[in-house]
Amino acid sequence: MPVPKKKKEEEEEEEEEEEEEEEATLQHNTELLVNMVRQQFKRNKHEMDPEKIQKLKDDAARGLINHILYESERLSGHKASKST
């Protein structure tokens, strides 16, 4: 039985709204994470030990990569495979 045209339009509008909400959440989460990384860099801006500085950079990069993977999995519905 065909779905009435009005019903289809309503469903399409709901889907568009859900996609917009997901985009807003993704953008909000990303902004929060970027701000957290910035705070960490500001907190440690006087660090002089090159090894500690490299560790802090590596930690920040790992956190950003994990966030990207998490959001990618969430949006696609697929789990990323681990590579070692």
trRosetta pair geometry for C-beta under 8 A, 3 or more apart (Angstrom, degrees):
i j d omega theta_ij theta_ji phi_ij phi_ji
3 7 4.9 -115 172 86 99 125
3 8 5.3 120 107 -58 118 91
3 11 7.9 -6 155 -2 153 141
4 7 4.6 93 63 4 84 106
4 8 7.2 -152 96 -6 44 85
5 8 5.7 -55 -152 35 35 112
5 9 6.4 35 153 -20 67 105
6 9 5.7 -54 -150 35 32 113
6 10 6.5 34 152 -20 65 105
7 10 5.7 -54 -151 34 32 112
7 11 6.5 31 152 -18 64 105
8 11 5.7 -56 -150 36 32 111
8 12 6.3 31 153 -19 66 106
9 12 5.7 -54 -147 37 31 112
9 13 6.4 34 153 -20 65 105
10 13 5.7 -53 -149 35 31 112
10 14 6.5 33 152 -20 64 105
11 14 5.7 -53 -149 35 32 113
11 15 6.4 34 152 -19 65 104
12 15 5.6 -52 -149 35 33 113
12 16 6.4 34 152 -19 65 104
13 16 5.7 -53 -149 36 32 112
13 17 6.4 34 152 -20 65 105
14 17 5.7 -53 -149 35 32 112
14 18 6.4 33 152 -20 65 104
15 18 5.7 -53 -149 35 32 112
15 19 6.5 33 152 -19 65 105
16 19 5.7 -54 -149 36 32 112
16 20 6.4 33 152 -19 65 105
17 20 5.7 -54 -149 36 32 112
17 21 6.4 34 152 -20 65 104
18 21 5.7 -53 -149 35 32 112
18 22 6.5 34 152 -20 65 103
19 22 5.6 -52 -149 34 33 113
19 23 6.5 35 151 -20 64 104
20 23 5.6 -52 -149 35 33 113
20 24 6.4 34 152 -20 65 104
21 24 5.7 -53 -148 36 32 112
21 25 6.4 33 153 -18 65 105
22 25 5.7 -55 -148 37 31 111
22 26 6.2 33 153 -20 65 106
22 75 6.8 120 166 -110 131 88
23 26 5.7 -54 -147 36 30 112
23 27 6.2 28 155 -17 65 107
24 27 5.8 -55 -146 38 29 109
24 28 6.2 30 154 -20 65 108
25 28 5.6 -55 -145 38 30 111
25 29 6.2 29 157 -17 66 107
26 29 5.9 -56 -146 38 28 109
26 30 6.2 27 156 -19 63 109
26 71 5.5 97 -134 -153 101 126
26 75 7.1 21 -83 -66 138 122
27 30 5.7 -56 -147 37 29 112
27 31 6.3 31 155 -20 64 106
28 31 5.8 -54 -149 35 29 111
28 32 6.5 31 153 -19 63 105
29 32 5.7 -55 -151 35 32 113
29 33 6.4 28 154 -17 66 106
29 67 7.3 -179 141 -162 106 112
29 71 6.9 170 90 -86 137 118
30 33 5.8 -56 -148 37 31 109
30 34 6.2 31 155 -18 66 107
30 67 7.1 130 -108 151 66 132
30 71 7.4 9 -66 -66 97 161
31 34 5.8 -54 -144 37 30 110
31 35 6.3 30 156 -18 64 107
32 35 5.8 -59 -151 38 28 111
32 36 6.4 31 151 -22 65 104
33 36 5.5 -51 -149 32 34 113
33 37 6.5 33 153 -18 66 102
33 63 7.0 -174 -167 145 109 106
33 64 6.9 135 146 -104 125 65
33 67 5.0 59 -136 -107 169 163
34 37 5.8 -53 -151 35 33 110
34 38 6.4 35 150 -20 65 105
35 38 5.5 -52 -147 36 34 114
35 39 6.4 38 153 -23 65 103
36 39 5.7 -52 -151 32 31 113
36 40 6.6 32 152 -19 63 103
36 63 7.8 -110 100 151 120 149
37 40 5.7 -54 -153 34 34 112
37 41 6.5 32 151 -17 66 104
37 60 4.9 95 -145 -147 108 105
37 63 6.6 177 -84 85 105 133
37 64 6.7 16 -72 -61 151 103
38 41 5.7 -56 -150 37 33 110
38 42 6.3 31 153 -17 67 106
39 42 5.7 -56 -146 39 31 110
39 43 6.1 34 154 -23 66 108
40 43 5.6 -53 -144 35 30 114
40 44 6.3 1 163 5 64 112
40 56 7.0 -177 148 -165 111 105
40 59 7.9 -115 158 100 155 118
40 60 6.5 -174 84 -86 137 106
41 44 6.3 -75 -145 52 26 91
41 45 6.5 59 152 -71 64 83
41 56 7.5 130 -99 151 62 124
41 60 7.2 33 -59 -87 98 152
42 45 5.6 -16 -150 -31 33 117
44 47 4.6 -1 176 -20 90 123
44 53 7.8 165 143 -108 120 65
44 56 5.6 -148 104 -127 163 160
47 52 5.5 -123 -176 105 129 120
47 53 5.5 164 110 -76 120 82
47 56 6.9 126 52 -11 166 151
48 53 7.9 -61 159 -43 8 117
49 52 3.9 61 84 15 113 112
49 53 6.5 177 88 -15 57 83
50 53 5.5 -53 -144 36 32 115
50 54 6.3 33 157 -20 66 104
51 54 5.8 -53 -150 35 31 110
51 55 6.5 33 151 -20 63 105
52 55 5.5 -51 -149 35 34 114
52 56 6.4 36 152 -20 65 103
53 56 5.8 -54 -151 35 31 112
53 57 6.5 31 151 -18 64 105
54 57 5.6 -53 -149 37 34 112
54 58 6.2 35 153 -20 66 106
55 58 5.6 -54 -146 37 31 112
55 59 6.3 34 154 -21 65 105
56 59 5.7 -51 -147 35 30 113
56 60 6.5 31 154 -19 63 105
57 60 5.8 -56 -150 36 31 111
57 61 6.3 29 154 -17 66 107
58 61 5.8 -55 -146 38 31 110
58 62 6.2 32 155 -21 66 107
59 62 5.7 -55 -146 36 29 112
59 63 6.4 31 154 -20 63 106
60 63 5.8 -55 -150 35 30 112
60 64 6.5 26 155 -15 64 106
61 64 5.9 -57 -149 38 31 109
61 65 6.2 30 154 -18 66 108
62 65 5.8 -55 -145 38 30 111
62 66 6.2 32 155 -20 64 107
63 66 5.8 -54 -146 36 29 111
63 67 6.4 31 154 -20 63 105
64 67 5.6 -53 -150 34 32 113
64 68 6.4 34 152 -20 65 104
65 68 5.7 -53 -149 35 33 112
65 69 6.4 31 153 -16 66 106
66 69 5.7 -55 -148 39 31 111
66 70 6.1 34 154 -22 66 107
67 70 5.6 -53 -145 36 30 113
67 71 6.3 24 159 -13 65 107
68 71 6.1 -58 -146 40 27 105
68 72 6.1 29 155 -21 63 111
69 72 5.6 -57 -145 37 29 113
69 73 6.2 28 157 -18 65 106
69 80 5.1 -87 -157 23 104 154
70 73 5.9 -58 -150 37 27 108
70 74 6.2 26 154 -20 64 110
71 74 5.5 -53 -143 37 32 114
71 75 6.2 26 160 -14 66 108
72 75 6.1 -60 -145 40 26 104
72 76 6.0 3 164 0 64 116
72 80 6.6 53 92 -54 120 122
73 76 6.3 -68 -135 49 24 96
73 77 7.6 142 175 -36 55 2
73 78 6.3 -113 -135 82 66 49
73 79 5.6 35 -138 -112 123 42
73 80 5.7 -98 -71 -14 107 89
74 77 7.9 19 179 -67 20 42
